[in-house]
Amino acid sequence: MPALTARTAQADIVIIHGGRAEPPPLREERVVVRRGYVWDPGHYGWRHHRYVWSRGRYVRERRGYEWSPGRWEQHDDHHDWHDGEWHPHR
């Protein structure tokens, strides 16, 4: 009898401590729909004690999952970056 295996989505949680000031407003990007891909929008990253813009990118689609883009969240006296991740469809 073959062994049964459960496939699970692994999530790497990346939290980057940013500055005390809120990140600048997002830049507008031109997005062209590409079959088989989802758009991961651009965002400001925290590098060398300042916010630096990173352009958006296409991420290969995963059947049965939806992409949740990265986000900044205020935490106490600073902002934390949480990387984007895949979530199973509900």
C-alpha angles and dihedrals in degrees: 000000000000118000115250118226129191117222115213133181111247116216121204106203111210119183119182119190109229136185131302091246120078115258115262119264114283118263120241113251131192110238124195115196110244120193112242094019139087125210119247103198124229120262143177115265126199112244131157092354096306141080115263125188119242116193121237121259142198117255121199110254119249115213111238094017137089126213118240109196123228118268144192118236127188112239120182105304099347143042126255126207118220115195120235118264145184121255126191114251112260 
